[in-house]
Amino acid sequence: MSILTKNKDARQGRPPAPAPDGGTPTVRRRTVSERSRPLWLLTPGGLLIGLIIVIPLLLGVYISMLQLDQYTIRKWVSAPFVGLSNFVEAFTATDMMHAFGNSVSFSIIATLLTVPLGVFAALATQNAFRGRALVRSVFLIPYVLPSFVVGTFWRTMLQPDGIVNQFLMSVGLPAGQWLSGPASYWVLVMVEVWAAWPFIYLMALSGLQAVDQEVHEAAAIDGALWWTKLRYVIFPYLRGPVALACLIATLHHIENFSLAFVLFGVPAPYDIQLLPTLVYSMSFTSLRFGVGAAMGLLSLLFIALPLYFYLRAVKLDTGADSGAKK
């Protein structure tokens, strides 16, 4: 009897077949090192997560309960313990709720604007034509640029004497103050859309690649018009990738610190005060480290809500699910 047959019997719970020579059958048991091999493989990743995520998070929780500022930072371990007072102050004495509303509206508007741009760009470049590779490469330029490069690029153009105002005045339109005042919010939305729409484009393009060619041929034989084919044949294939892209993009918009920081600096104007820039300003401009840590933890809880829907969307394979299937 081969070793594979013995192992198969052992996995299926059957008693091992007798040996050909009539002797006692033997079953190869996995050694301790083989059983613990997955744990050993996961150990480096677990240590790294503990080092760069768990330990700083625990320190953040501890600091959020201290009266830690520029006067107590030198001996921060012995700083006065204030309990949940920093959380109460974050809600009642800061602009956190205003920044939370700005962050949510900013991320939702940016996602809603990037989805049609990405989907229709993917549809336009799906079929082969001369220069398609060049067009696809140009589409990806905003996405591959770092956020601080994008912010510097647009900040230069949107200066009072920048190229945008010069162009507007050349065509008879009034110049504007784009980096301050109410218009700054829509400037931030516009720049974020410009930089982020290629991600939706990539996800939609991957969904289009999954459409079987036979489905296109069947729709053509049935005489389906362009809109009918798009609505009943192509969009069902795009629903999953685009929905996942929307969730990821929303999370990215909420936590995007670099773009607002480079465009407007800190402290940011009141109209475009976002959670990441407010936490940074409270911690490193006002030097209220305890309140800043409390606001950072509250921001983490706010982000956890769309993260929950994201994890539900990707349907992580858990041990409970596997057991239920059995």
Order of alpha helices (4+ residues) and beta strands (2+ residues): alpha-alpha-alpha-alpha-alpha-alpha-alpha-alpha-alpha-alpha-alpha-alpha-alpha-alpha-alpha-alpha-alpha
